Amino acid sequence: MRRFAIVGTRAMAKGKLPLSDLAGGAGRMDVLIRALMSSILTSHGIRADVEFTMILLGGPGSARRIRFVSNELKGLNAEERAVAGKIAAVLREPLPPRGHWVERSPGIYDGGGDLEMTLKDWDCTIIRLDAESPSLFLGEASGEAHTDEIGFILGDDRPLECEEGIPRSIGSQWLQGHTCIGIVHFILDEGFTLQL
């Protein structure tokens, strides 16, 4: 299972999601949606064995997590507003207690909690993507897909304030989250040797 967690520092955690203003009024929800689409979707379908969690910190109120499990998802389309509509339906629901998950639709789970709680749930190697850290990959590609359990943490358009995980870079430039996820999938799909 490949896991991705993105922290939405301003992304709204409850209320009516403004579908026409995902970049502003929704607290850069557009960044999280693009990251979700890059992690779960392929050109013509849904990737197997991927879990994506968005941590929504936009207040007032408690943090919220929405988890997408690729093997269970139904009806997720590669269109930003359609994905935003699914998230909007979750945000209208009451926030579940910390540590509890409620399935809102097939493959989409809603829960209270934060990044720390998410990482405690993961039983795998955790990489924190950071352009100023040592490179994630070494050597030649073997052509064999990397199938081990691994998780990646990334931030939205603001610097990620987290010390968890092994800091690794996929390049010297700061890239947008969805681009980072695409590169990570390529590295793992092609079987590059990872520097962990």
C-alpha positions, -999 to +999 in steps of 0.1 A: +000+000+000+013+035-009+001+061+015+000+099+010-010+125+035-012+162+027-017+189+053-042+216+043-031+245+066-061+266+056-084+241+040-119+243+055-128+214+078-166+220+079-194+239+063-204+247+028-175+243+004-175+271-022-171+251-054-165+283-074-137+294-051-116+264-042-084+284-043-095+312-021-126+308+000-120+270+005-085+276+018-065+262-011-087+231-014-077+231-051-041+221-041-054+191-020-078+180-048-050+180-074-028+160-050-057+135-045-062+131-082-025+125-088-023+099-061-054+079-069-061+083-106-043+070-137-050+081-173-079+057-176-088+045-141-080+042-105-046+030-091-047-001-069-034-001-034-032+036-027-045+055+003-047+093+004-055+113+035-061+150+035-058+167+069-080+198+070-069+224+095-090+254+084-110+265+114-128+275+134-132+241+151-113+209+152-091+193+125-107+168+101-093+140+081-108+126+049-093+093+037-096+079+002-089+042-003-084+034-040-094-002-039-129+007-026-136+039-045-166+041-068-174+070-092-144+092-087-139+112-119-108+131-131-125+165-129-117+189-101-152+202-094-167+166-093-141+156-067-148+188-048-184+179-048-176+146-030-155+165-005-183+190+000-207+162+009-183+151+036-179+186+050-216+190+055-216+160+078-210+162+116-173+158+125-167+123+139-147+120+171-109+119+170-096+085+160-130+073+146-136+068+109-171+069+093-175+057+057-194+085+038-194+068+004-176+038-010-139+043-003-143+078+013-138+079+051-143+109+074-127+113+108-115+137+134-078+139+140-046+154+127-013+144+110+002+130+141-028+106+145-026+096+108+010+087+111+004+066+142-021+047+121+004+039+094+026+008+099+052+016+073+083+036+064+074+073+063+091+098+040+086+136+045+091+152+011+115+182+015+135+198-013+164+207+010+170+170+021+191+142+006+177+126-025+150+099-022+164+076-050+197+062-060+210+041-089+193+026-119+157+015-123+151-022-121+118-021-139+101-039-110+075-020-091+082-011-055+055-029-036+065-024+000+044-005+024+055+032+023+040+065+032+047+101+021+039+134+039+036+167+020+022+201+026-001+224+007+012+258-007+027+266+027+058+251+043+051+218+060+056+221+098+065+185+107+095+167+120+081+132+115+093+108+089+126+105+070+133+138+051+140+132+014+140+152-018+128+144-053+147+174-066+163+207-056+133+228-066+101+231-045+074+215-066+036+215-063+022+186-043+005+169-072+037+170-092+056+154-063+031+126-061+034+119-098+072+117-096+070+094-065+046+071-084+071+070-113+101+063-090+082+035-073+066+020-104+100+019-122+117+002-093+144+028-085+165+020-055+153+042-026+177+059-001+159+054+032 
